[in-house]
Amino acid sequence: MLEIKQAREIRGSVRIPPSGDLFFVSIVASLAAKTTTRISPVTDIPLVPWWEKVFAGHAAFSCEGDSCIVQPVDDPGAQPITLSYDEIPYRDFVVFALLGLGKTMFIDPLPGARVEVWTKCAADLGCNLHTVDFNGKQALKLDGGDNFRVRDTVKPIDEVHPILGLALGLARQVSFVTDEVFTSPIRHALTAFGYTLSVTNNLRDKNEDPLIRRMRFMQIGKKSEGPVLFTVAADLSKREDIAPVITLPGDDVLCAIFAVAKCIVPKGSLIIENAGLESWSMATLSLFRKMGGAVAMQETGATSFGSCGTVTFTKFGHSGRKVECVPLFQYAPQLPAMVVLAAYGAGQSVFRGCADLRNDEPDGIEQILSCVNLLGARHGEMPDGIVIDGGRQFDGFDLPDHVPAHLAASFAVAGLHCLGKTMVNDEAILRKWPRFAEMLLSICQFRE
């Protein structure tokens, strides 16, 4: 159990370790590209030995300094890939990419509602996703890859990852229209592996810019016709003949958690180093800004997944906001941290667009709210979201149940502003971020 006491101030600097989630995505992309890949830095990613076991017979791993070299292996006798449901990053992309490669997968636990969603998505793409009996266990298998096609409809932004994942696994060209601009680390990853991917919009010229169209509407009362749509086109059937060298940014979820820790304990000055600065990694910091807080960012380097740099907090005191969690794949991993931020804000915050979390087991929204209830914050539940009433002070609490790392760590930092002691089950935290407690202790000064 991790013990958290009330912090008087947070001061100093903390360097975010490289993203284990994006390391996992890079392994999957390496398998699909059938190419040896060098990934660095990996010294602070504790799951590497576990993933070596997961991909035994599918990839070989070796280390050189702070780099990990992944070499795909074509072993027809390899065992099915077994993954823990809570530990699959960018779940839709990863699962569909591996299934498209013809892999048989065990996922534990395997929520029935999630299987239904994936089955429907696969059918919409012309394929058949089904479960098969393998040594007495139910595994996922995909058939009908030759029939892969994308229907000529506007796709919701949260369907982009399964489409690209399946197209990558099957090595196909794909083009489709979506209703939101596509920003994701997957876009960076495909480019880093030598594939081509472009995103264009249907605006004809600069006079069709949304702001200019709105100004014109205010002046003459006429809307320009049609919404702004975005075309995603990718050729995943071939790639440049390069040996990918992948550089990882800091873990965006851990960065969000430390940002929230600083926001709820404003005394002192904290600098977060090696933070990803791309839009897909900044959901929590963007929310803090919209709530009235302020952060300064400085780019210090580039990675295979975009720019990275330092984040410094310059203004505190934040009030509730309404948030549309679209696309959900950007918001879901950081949602617990944002909920904690809202719990210590002024006024009410509403998080909507989270209905897909209901397909998790246990229910993703109810799991977050169970932790909010332990914290003591006032809250409400909607079919597709969460309502949080902000408060200034809570008592310490106990979170003894095993919950995913991002949820446990988010509510661990919530205890930094609680009266008394907070105890959190840190089993999942130690597995993903073994230095989490050490990093907190290095920047926190606790009350006696």
Secondary structure, 3 states (H helix, E strand, C coil): CEEECCEEEECEEEECCECHHHHHHHHHHHHHHCCCEEEECCCCCCCHHHHHHHCCCCEEEEEECCEEEEEECCCCCCCCEEEEHHHCCCHHHHHHHHHHCCCCEEEECCCHHHHHHHHHHHHHCCCEEEEEEECCEEEEEEECHHHCCCCCCEECHHHHHHHHHHHHHHCCEEEEEECCCCCCHHHHHHHHCCCEEEEEECCCCHHHCHHHHHHHHHHHCCCCCCCCCEEEEEECCCCCCCCCEEECCECHHHHHHHHHHHHHCCCCCEEEEEEECCHHHCHHHHHHHHCCCEEEEEEEEEECCEEEEEEEEEECCCECCEEECCCHHHHHHHHHHHHHHHHCCECEEEEECCHHHHHCCCCHHHHHHHHHHHHCCEEEEECCEEEEECCCCEECCEECCCCCHHHHHHHHHHHHHEECCEEECCHHHHHHCCCHHHHHHHHEEECC
